[in-house]
């Protein structure tokens, strides 16, 4: 589809979202005025004049964000809690049409990953459901629309890595769905023995896949990574291309923008805030919603031949960017290998307490001896963080996860 055709297609979907939201959702009764003329027609040249919707606004408005006049066929029958990694968690509503769209996009992900839907799938995810506890978890059938009889095993992430490994050894899945941090930890704990699990592909979600995590999954598990960018409140946003590694936006489901702090679009190659407008969830419309992540759009055509817009990078959560005394801010991107050369660690987390004070919490590697090389850490801090930063070290038994079971490599405490 050409850019012109895609724009026309998306504007037709956006028009339905805008008109419905303006009439039936109190949150939008005034904030959409910039694009509506006196005759009721929509002027998409003024799209960026619509105020950006923040998560704080969404939470504060309460029930004013819902359309309560939908026909019964579209009423929400599923509620899900956001993870809270970009701020305070809240309940998001999903309609039948949005869930059907998610199922269709899942089929596209399966095709991109070249997965055989007749083979068993195992899922390790955060859940308090007692049916998903170790040692059995829960087994059902049908993880794809194409193969309703295929085995689907699920285990709560509220289990130890050793228990997860034991469960996988008994279930013998061909594919694993999990946070990348969970899959990588399984791979690292098992080491060379991880290939005995027979996992062919890992479907990752919920966290950005870090380079060292991808390496652990591919090297130890011998599995390819099939990654999707999504959020509880929006559904699927983009799928990673197996050719270029970029993320193709699911243009039939969402309109994606990269914008500056004022909501104005930035050019391809420039980092900015990711804004999402889903097309198929009328009960809780999200229009120019700042999801809390940063990203960079790619320019030109993808090597795979697809013409859909794509994200070159998904930088991480805006709230986890490190802020420094001179007013600058950036993500704390330090290569795992560099830190391991300076500190005998298995796992780590960087916590910024003040602009110049960064704490390195790390789980020691029992196979290595020696103390952290503080001079090497100082050089890393000046090169990769900021010249004013001092890194102090703190060995810990384990790195705690968020309330939703996610692993945060960096945290900013102010």
N, C-alpha and C positions, 0 to 999 in steps of 0.2 A: 504494500500500500504506500503510495506517495505521501510526502509530508502534507501536501494540500488536502488529499483525500482523508488522511488521518485527522487533520484539524477539523474538517467538516463533520466527520463521524463523531468526534468527541464533543464538538459544540452542540450537536443535536442531543446527545446524552446529557450534557451539562445543562442545557436549556430546561429539560424535564426536571432535573434535580433542583435548579434554582426556582422555577415556578412553583413547584410543590412546597419547597422549604419556605419560600416567602409567604405563602398563603396559610400554611398549617403549622409552622414551627415558630414559636414565639421568639426564639433566639435570633432568627433571621429576618424578622418583619421589617427592620430598619437597616440592618447592616448590608443588605444587598441593593440598596437604593442606587449606588453609583453606576450599576450596569443596566438599570431599567429606565427606559425613557417614559415620557408622559403617556405615550400610546401603548405602554406595556411591553414594547419590544426590547430585546436584550442587545446591548452594544458590547460585543466581546473585546473591542479595542480598549475598553476600560476595565478589563478583567482584574488587572493588578491594583485597581483602586478599591477592590473589596478588601476590607481589613483581614489580616491574617488571624486565624482562630488558634488560640493557645490552649494547652491542656488545662491551665489554671482557669481560664474562662469556661471551658467545657464542664469542669467540675463544679464551679461556683454557680452556674445557671440552673443546676438541679434538673427538674423535669422539663424545663423550658427547652431542652435540646431534643425532645421527642415529638414525633408526629403521632398523635393519639387518634387520628381520624382515618387511619388506613383500613382498607377492607380486610375481612378476616383472613383471606388467602395470603395477605402480606404481613399479618401480625407477627411479631417476634415470638419464636418458640425456643430461642436459645439465648442465654445470657452468659457472658464470659468476663472475668476480671482481668484488667491489664496487669502487666508484671510489676509496674512501679519503678522500672529501671530508668525512666526518663522523668520521674516525678512521683506524685502521689497516685496510687492505683485507684481505679474506679470501674464500675460495671458498664460494659458495652453491650448494646442490644444488636441482634442480628436477625434479619428476616429470612424467609424461605428462599427468596431469590438470591440474596447474598450468599447463603450457604450452598445453593446450587452452583453459583458462579465459582465458589471456592473449590467445589468438587470437580468442575470442568478444568480449572487451572491446574489442579492436582494431576489430572490426566496429561496435561501438557508437560508438567514437570517429569512425569514418568517417561514420556516419550523422549524428552531431552536427555534424561539419564540412561536411556536405552535399557530400562528395567523390564524383566519378565514378570508380569503380574500374576503368574501362576505359582511363583515361588513364595515362601513364607517371609513375612516382615515382622521384625521386633521393634517395639517402640519403648524407649525409656523416657518418661516425662514426669514433670512435677505434678503430683496429685496427692490428695488426702483420702482418696477413695480406698476403703479397707479391702476391696476386691482386688486391688493392684499390688498388694504387699507381697514380699518375699515369703516363701520360696516359689510359689506358683504363678503369681500375677494373674492375668486374665487372658483367656484365649477366645477369640471370636473368628468369624470368617468374613472376608471381603474388605480389602483395603484399597480396592480399585473398582471403578464402575465396570471395567472390562472382565474382571474375574471375581465374581461375588463369592466363589467358594474357596479362595486362597486363604491360608491361615494367617491370622494377625494376632501377635502376642504383645501384651502390654505389661510393663512393670513400673511401679512408682519409683521416682528418682530419690525418694526418701529411703534409700538403701546404700550400703557401703559399696565401694568399687569391687571388692572381692565378691560380694553377693551378686552384683550385676554380672560379673564374669561367670560365676557358677550358673546363673540363670541362663545366660546366653549359650553356655556349653550344653545345657539340657534342651534348649529350644531349637538350636541349630538353624538360625534364620539365614537367608541369603542376603537380606538387607536390614540395616539398622537405622532407625530415625531417633535422633537425639540432639541435644545441644552439642556444638562442636567441642566444648570444654569437657563434657562427659565422655564423648567418644575418644578424645585424645587421652584422657586420663586412663581409660581402659587399655588403650594401646601402649601407653608408657609403663603401666604396671605390669603388663604381660610381656612387653619387649618382643623378642624374637618368637615367642610362643603364640603371639596374638594371631598369626595367620592360621593357626589351627581352628580358630572359630569359624573359618570359611565365609566370612562376610565379604561380599563382592562390592557393595557400595554403601556409603553412609549418607543419609539424607539429613542435612543439618538445617537448623532453624533457630530463631530466638536470640542468637548472638552473632556478632561478626566473626567470621572464621579467620583466626590469626595465622600467620605464616607457619609458626612452629606447631600449631594444632593440625594444620593441613599436612605438614610433613610427617607428624607422628601417625596420623591416620593412614596415609598412603604408604609410608615406609614399614610400619610394624603390622598394621592390619592387612596391608596389601589391598586396600579398598579405595575406590575412587570416591571423591566428594561431590555430591549433588546438592547444591546450596540454593535456598530460596530466601528472599528478603520479604518479611511480612510483619504484621502487628495485629494484636488481638482486635483493636478497634477498627482496623481498615481491611483486614484480610491480606491476601497476597498482594505484593507491590511489584516485585521484579524477580526474575529467575536467572541464575547464572548461566552464561553461555559456555558450552564445553569447548568452543573453539578459541574465543578471545579472552574468556575469563571476566568480561564485562557482565553487567546485569541488565537484561532486556526487561523494560517495564511491561506489565500486562495491560496494554493500552485499551483493551476492551473492558477493563474493570476499574481502572483508576486513571486520573489525570495527575501527572507528577510535575512539580516545578522545583527549581533550585533558586532560592531567593536570598537577598541580603536581609539585614535586620529590619528594614523598612518595608519588606514585602515586594521589592522590585526584583525582577529577574536578573540573574547574572549569566554571563556567557559561558558556553561549554569550556571546560578546563579550569573554571574558577570554583572554589569551594564555597558552599553556602548552606542555608537551612533547607531541608527537604520538606516540601509542602504537598499534601495529598488531598485529592477530592475523589472519593469513591463514587461510582455511578449507581450501585445496585443495593443500597441500604437506606431506603426512604424513611424508615422509622427513626434513625438517628443520623441525619445527614451531616457530613463533615465537609465543609467548604473552605478550601485554602487552609487546611489544618496543619499546623507546625507539629510534626510528630515527635520532635526532640532529637532527631539525627542530623548529621551533616553529610553532605555528599558532593560529588563532582560529576557533571554530565560529560559523556564522551562526544567527540566530534566525528563527522564522517560516517562512512558505512562500515558495519561490522564485517569481519572476515568470513562469518558464516553465511552472509548474504541476506540476513533479515534486516528489515528497514525500520523496525520499531525503535523509539528512543531508548537510550541505555545509560545506565550509571557506570562510570569508570571506577569510582571508588565510593564506598559507604564508610565514612570516616569514623563514626562512632557517636556516642551520646553527647549532645552539646553540654550537658551539665557536668560531664567528666573532663572537659577541657581544662588544662592547667592555666591559671592566671598568674601573671608576674607583676612585680612592683612598677615596672615601666609602662603598664597598661597593655602589654602584649598578651596573647593567649594562643595556645596550640595544644594539640593532642600529644600525650607523652608516648611517642612511638620509639621504643628502644628494642632492638633485636634481642630475642631470647638468648641467642648464642653469645652476644656481647656480655650480657649479665652473667651467664654461666661461666664465662672465662674469668670473671672477677669474683664471683661468689659461688660456693659449692651448693647450688640449689636445684630442687626438682620443680618447684612452683613458686610464683611470686605475685605480689600485688604492690603497686606504687600508690601511696596515699599522700596527697598534698595537704598539709595542715595549715601552712601559711605560704605566702608567695615565694619565700626562700627556703622553706622547710619541707622536704620530701622524705617520707619514711619508706624504706624497702622492707616489706614483710615477706619472709621467704621460708619455705619448708626445706630444711637441709637435705642434701643428698647423702644417704648413709654410705654410699660407695666411694665417697670422696672425703678427703681430710683437708685440713688447713683452714685458716681464717680468711674472711673477706678481704680483698685487696682494695682498701679505701682510696688509695691514690688512683687506681684504675676507675673506680666509681666516680671520683671527682672529675676525671676527664670525660667520662660518659655524660655526666650531668651537664657540664659546660657545652658539650657538643650537641646533645640530643634534647636537652630541656632548656636551660637558660644559664648564662654565665654567672648569675647570682645564686644559683641553687646549690644547696648542700644536701647530699643524700646520707641519711643515717640508716643503719641496718637493725632489723629486729627478727631473730629466728622465731618461728612459731610452729606448733604441731600441725596446724591445718589452716587453710585460707577459707574463711566463712563465705557462704554464698548469700545471695539476696533472698528475700522472702519467697520469691518464685523459683528458687533453685538455680538462678543464673550466676555465672562467674564474672565478676568485674575485675579486669586486669588493672584498671586505674580508678581512683576515687578522689574527688576534691571535697574537702570538709568545710569550706567557707564560701 
